[in-house]
Amino acid sequence: MKILEFKLTTILLTFFLTFSLYSCGPFKYERADVKDSPINDADKRKRNIEQGRGFSIPVGKKSGGGSFSFANANELWIATLDILEFTPLSNVDYGGGIIITDWYSDQNSQNESIKISVQFLSDEIRADGINIKVYQKNCKTNNNCSVELIETDLNQEIKLAILKRAAQLKITNNKKRRAEKGEVKIPKNKSDRKK
């Protein structure tokens, strides 16, 4: 009986640990293109460190508390806030991955206004990583308004502007990171030297 309880406890503990580790992220599947991946291990390590995927152990004067820059490190998020700065924001939720503007109308059309919703589907800078929705409100009187989801060129223009700005920010951040850390030199393994 005790052996059965021990085996059952072991199986449940293994299942729980496996499930919890999978949900944390290290074992999650990430889509990768072969053309973007270096062939040898030294180049892979160098790329990971340059992209900020590596880690550093603080030693000496630079040691101390960590720096927590959640939304400040996401170029797509920063670019969206930059592009939508012309209108007030009504809902900004980094954890939920959504930015919603308030109703905005220019000086010429007081009866028409728009609201823009940006939903983040990925933190990668990709066209399918964000979803832009534009709502238009037409008011005949103060109490008689109609709201509809519209599909115009404005959706694509906003998306393109956000993606361009995010790409510029990523390039700038990578250059800063390289300048701060210097050139990354990774010693080659025996297997790398043979190639």
N, C-alpha and C positions, 0 to 999 in steps of 0.2 A: 504494500500500500504506500509506504514512504517513497519507494523508488518511483512509482507512478506519479505521485505528487511532485517529486523532484524533477522528473522529465517534463511534466506539464508546466511547471514553473519556469524551467529552462526554455522551453519552446515559446511560452508567452513573453518572457523577457527578451529573447532574441527577436521575436516579431516586433515588439514595441521599440527596441533600439533601432532596428532596420527601418521601420516606418518613420521614426523621429529623425533619423539621419537623412533619409531621403527627402523629407519635407524641408530640411534646413537649406538645401541648395547645392552642396558639393557633388551630389550624385544626380542632379537634375540634368536632363538631356539638353544640350545646346546645339543648334544647327550650325554647321561649319562648312565652308567651301574649301575644297582641296587647293584651289588656286591661291587662296589667301594664307595657307599654312606653310611655314618653312619646312624643309625636308629634314635637316639634321637637328639634333637635340640642342646644340648650342644656340642656333638661331631661334629656336622656339623659346628657350629660356630668356634670351635677350628681348624678344618681342613682348613676352609676358611682363617683364620688368618695365619696359618702356611704356606699356599700356596701363601700368599701375596695378597689375595683377599679382605682382610679387609682394614681398613684405620686407621690412627693414627692422632691425633691432636697434632701438635707440641707445646710443652710447655717448657718454660725455656731455657736452653742453646742450646738445639737442634733445636729451632725454627729458621726460616729463609726462604730463598728461596727454591723452590722445586728442586729436582734433576731430570733431564730429561735424561733418558738413554734408548733410543728407541732400537736400535740394540744391545746395550750392555746387555739388559735383555733377549734377545731371545737366548736360548741355542742352538737351531737348526741352527740359523744363524752363531753363533760363531763357532760351531763345523764344519760347512761347510767351513768357512774361514780357520780354522786350518788344515783340511784335504787337502784342495786345495792349501796349501802354497808352494808346489813344483813347481807351474807354475804361470806365470804372469796372472793377471786378466785384461780383456778388458772391462767388463761391470759389475758393481755392483750397484744394485738398490734395496734398502730395501723396499721402498714404492711399487715398482712393484713386489717384491718377486722373483728376479732372479739374479743369478750370472753366468757369462759367462767368461771362461778363454780365454786366447790368444792361438794361435796355439803353441803346445808344441811337441818337438821331442827330444829324447835322443841322446847321442853322436853317437851311432851306426847306426841309420837310419836317414840320412839327407833328404831322399826323402819321408819319411812318417812322418806325424805329426797328433796329435789329438787335438780336442777342446772339452771341457766339459761344458755342460749347466745344471745348477741346478735350477729348478723352485719350489718355495715353494707354496704348495697348502693349507697348514694349518700351524699354529704356534705350534701345538701339536707335540710331539715326537712320530710319527707313521710312519709305512712303507709307507702308502698311502699319507703321508703328503708332500713328496718331489718326484719330477720327475727328473730323471737323463737321459740326452741324451749325447751320445758320437759321435762326427763326426770325420771321418778319411779323411785326404787329402793325396792323392798319386800324386807325381809330377814326370813325366818322364823328363821334362826339366823345366826351370824357368817359361815359359809361358804355359806349357801344364800340368795342374793339374785337378784332378777330386776329388770331395768331395762327401761323402756319409755318411748317418746315419747308424751306426753299432750297432748291438745288441750283446754284448759279456758279459763274466763274469765280466769285468771291471765295467759295470753299477751296478751290484749287490754288488760288492766288495766296491765300493765308497759309495753306499747307506748304506750298513751295517756299514762301518767305521764311517760315519756321525752320524748314529743313536746311535751307541755305545758311541761315544764321547759326543753327546748331553745328553744322559742319565747320564753319569758320571758328566757332568757339572751341570745338574739339581740336582743331589744328593748333590754335593758340595755346590751349592747355597742355597739349603734348610737347610743344616747343618749350614752354615754361618748365615742365617736369624734367625734360632732358637737360635744360640749362642748370636747374637746381641740383640734379643728381650727377650730372656729368655723363660722359660716355660710358656705357655699360660694357664691361669686358668680362666675358664668361669663358673660363678655361674649357677646352674641348675634351671630351671623353675619348677613350681608345676607339670606340665605335665611330665617333665623329671624325677622327683623324684619318681613318681608312677611306672615307668617302671622297 
